[in-house]
Each structure stands twice: as C-alpha cells, then as structure tokens.
C-alpha cells in the first residue's frame, strides 16, 4: 500500500528532524497538508470503504503529529 509506506517514511523523517531541532508547535502540519492535497482526503472520506480507510490513515497521522512527545524520539 503506497499511502502506508509514505506515512511511514514521513514519520521517520519527522522524528529525525525533531531529534536535530526539537519539537515545535504545528509539528508535521506541512506534511499532513501535503498528504491531504495529494490524496484528496475530502473525496476519500465519502468514497468506498477502502478509500475511507485511506482517509483514516491520514487522520491518524495528523493525530500522531499532534501527540508526539520527546519520549517518542528515542
């Protein structure tokens, strides 16, 4: 699944970035916005069950970005 792999790579990149620079407000917002635009999340929310699952993956990634803490960076 392409979206799952993409989110995995984004998480790794964000964790590496946070290890170097630290966490900040709006952590991961740019990445979430790019995913929403690229995959047209609004369309996915009302699509087939598989498409709704993809929209949920993006929503879960957005939630992860908001809840990540220093303990997750180790």
N, C-alpha and C positions, 0 to 999 in steps of 0.2 A: 504494500500500500504506500503510495508516494507521499501522501499527507503525513502519515505516521513517521516516516523517515525524515521528512522535512522538519517536523516539530522536534524530533529527537536531536537533529543537528543544531537547530536554533537554541534548544536548551543547553547543549554543550557549549555553544558559542557564548551565550549569555552568562553561564557560570564562569567560564574563563575570563570574560570581560569583568565580571563582578569581583573575581579574585584579584585582578590587577588594579581596578579603580574603586572598588567598593560598590555597595548598593546605593541606589538613589531613587528619588521619587519618580514615578512614571517608568519604572524599570520594565523594559520589554514592550512598551506601548508601540514603538515603531514597528517592531516585528509582528505584533498582533495585527496592527493596521494593515501591513503588507499582506498577511495571510488572508484577512477578511476581503481585501480588494481582489487578490489573485484568484481566490476560490469562490468569490461572490457569495459570501456567507448568508446574506439575506435570502437568496434564492435557495440555498441548501436547506435552510430551516423548514421550508414548506415543500420540499421535494419528496423523493422516495425515502423509505426507511434507511437505505444506505447513505443517501445524501444528508439526512437528518443526523446520522451518526457522525459524518464528517463535520457538520456544524457543531456538534457537541465536542468533538476533539479540539476545535478551535476555541470554543468557550472554556474548556478545561485548561488549555494552555494559557489563556488570558487569566484565569483564576490562579494558576500556578505562579505566573509572573507577579501577581499582586500579593501572594502569600509567601514567597520565597524569603528566607531569612539567612543570617550569617551562618547558622548551623548547617544549612544545606550546601554550603560552598566547600565543605571539607571532604 
